[in-house]
């Protein structure tokens, strides 16, 4: 059951990182008043959408999708085990 919680947390972190990477690109394009160049992924970009002309766009996938998910999974394991460690310390009164 604890591993299911870790995997759910990693999916939520991965989705949040991806959303924030799009949100950052959109905010920058609004500030600069030009067409947005969207890039998904943190810390590595796994999808890119960019506009060549006003109505045309190009896109491309990278193989960084797995690495970004593994990054989120490692952070999830760290958060989970740190939380368990802190609970154990609080129960023992240290």
C-alpha positions as CSV (number, residue, x, y, z in Angstrom):
1,X,0.0,0.0,0.0
2,X,2.8,2.4,0.8
3,X,4.3,1.9,-2.7
4,X,0.9,2.8,-4.3
5,X,1.0,6.1,-2.3
6,X,4.5,6.8,-3.6
7,X,3.4,6.1,-7.2
8,X,0.3,8.3,-6.9
9,X,2.4,11.1,-5.4
10,X,5.0,10.7,-8.2
11,X,2.2,11.0,-10.9
12,X,0.9,14.1,-9.2
13,X,4.3,15.7,-9.0
14,X,5.0,14.8,-12.6
15,X,1.7,16.4,-13.7
16,X,2.4,19.5,-11.6
17,X,5.9,20.0,-13.0
18,X,4.5,19.6,-16.5
19,X,1.7,22.1,-15.9
20,X,4.1,24.6,-14.3
21,X,6.4,24.4,-17.3
22,X,3.5,25.2,-19.7
23,X,2.3,28.0,-17.4
24,X,5.7,29.6,-17.3
25,X,5.9,29.6,-21.1
26,X,2.4,31.1,-21.5
27,X,3.2,33.8,-18.9
28,X,6.4,34.7,-20.7
29,X,4.6,34.9,-24.1
30,X,1.9,37.2,-22.7
31,X,4.6,39.4,-21.2
32,X,6.4,39.6,-24.5
33,X,3.3,39.8,-26.7
34,X,4.2,37.0,-29.1
35,X,3.1,33.5,-30.0
36,X,3.8,31.0,-27.3
37,X,6.5,28.4,-27.6
38,X,5.4,25.7,-25.3
39,X,7.8,23.2,-23.8
40,X,6.6,20.4,-21.4
41,X,8.8,18.9,-18.8
42,X,11.0,19.7,-15.8
43,X,14.0,19.4,-15.5
44,X,14.2,18.1,-19.0
45,X,11.9,19.1,-21.9
46,X,10.1,16.1,-23.4
47,X,7.7,17.9,-25.7
48,X,8.1,21.1,-27.7
49,X,5.5,23.1,-29.6
50,X,6.7,26.2,-31.5
51,X,5.2,28.5,-34.0
52,X,7.0,29.3,-37.2
53,X,4.5,31.6,-38.7
54,X,1.4,33.1,-37.1
55,X,-0.8,30.2,-38.2
56,X,1.7,27.3,-38.5
57,X,3.3,25.4,-35.8
58,X,5.8,22.5,-35.4
59,X,6.1,20.0,-32.6
60,X,8.4,17.3,-31.4
61,X,8.8,14.7,-28.7
62,X,12.1,13.9,-27.0
63,X,13.0,10.8,-25.0
64,X,13.2,12.8,-21.8
65,X,9.7,11.7,-20.7
66,X,11.0,8.7,-18.7
67,X,13.8,10.8,-17.1
68,X,11.3,13.4,-16.0
69,X,9.0,10.7,-14.5
70,X,12.0,9.1,-12.7
71,X,12.9,12.5,-11.3
72,X,9.4,12.9,-9.9
73,X,9.5,9.3,-8.6
74,X,12.8,9.9,-6.8
75,X,11.4,13.0,-5.2
76,X,8.3,11.1,-4.2
77,X,10.3,8.4,-2.5
78,X,12.3,11.0,-0.7
79,X,9.2,12.8,0.6
80,X,7.6,9.6,1.7
81,X,10.6,8.3,3.6
82,X,11.4,11.6,5.1
83,X,7.8,11.8,6.3
84,X,8.0,8.3,7.8
85,X,11.3,9.2,9.5
86,X,9.8,12.3,11.0
87,X,6.8,10.4,12.3
88,X,9.1,7.8,13.8
89,X,11.1,10.6,15.6
90,X,7.9,12.2,16.9
91,X,6.5,8.9,18.2
92,X,9.8,8.1,20.1
93,X,9.9,11.6,21.6
94,X,13.4,12.4,20.3
